[in-house]
Amino acid sequence: MLDTLKIDLTDDPLKNIYIMAPLLDEAGQNKVFGLICGLVAGKPNETKKTTIQKAG
């Protein structure tokens, strides 16, 4: 039989992540950390483009 936990989530997504993160494995925690870093930077889906300028 599976163990179940009663988890009370809030209206604050960051607080919910703080509650749920310890339940994830290391790979899951790394993915969540990467998503949070993207949100904090304010550009979660933007990729950096480099432009090459020709001399002359």
PyMOL commands that set and color helices and strands:
alter all, ss='L'
color gray80, all
select helices_A, chain A and resi 13-23+26-41
alter helices_A, ss='H'
color red, helices_A
deselect
rebuild
show_as cartoon
